[in-house]
Amino acid sequence: MLRLQRAVDGFSKGIAGLTAVLMLLMLVNIFYDVVMRYFFRSSSIGMQELEWHLFAAMFLLGIASTLQAEGHVRVDIIYDKLAARKRAWIDSLGVVFFLFPFCGLIAWYGYDFALEAYNLGETSGDPGGLPYRWIIKSMIPISAICLAISGFGMLLKNLIQLRNNA
């Protein structure tokens, strides 16, 4: 079980690395767009749309790696004062009863959302905008699946802790 938990954590850390690359690409894109707009009086709708596509992908994928790093905001007035075993129970129950169903709903409806965009051949409504709108819309179910995988790693970590403290 420990090996599986490490593999899942490795997946989440890989997602964190991908998120960092997306951040760098977004910064390069913004820099290019600003230089072109202010120094060369040239602007591209496609490059501007790429900024928010990269930001959306970075944000959506970052949710999973933030969960693995336990970086999400918590109301820890009570939680921090609890014993490690009780915190493991709370986290395990939260993953099973809240996180997994939430991820399932987002993946289910997000898949239909992206598939509809693909079937319609949806593109940007702006002239010069990006084609293939389904690519960014597919990030919604992908991020939900990545979040569920990170949640599974969190569940495994807590089950290992509960087993070791039994």
Buried (B, 14 or more C-beta within 10 A) or exposed (E): EEEEBEEBBEBBBEBBEBBEEBBEBBEEBBEBBEEBBEEEEEEBEBBBBBBEBBBBBBEBBBBBBBBBEEEEEEEEEEEEEEEEBEBBBBBBEBBEEEBBEBBEEBBEEBBEBBBEBBEEEBEBEEEEBBEBBBBBBBBBBBBBBBBBBBBBBBBBBBBBBBEEEE
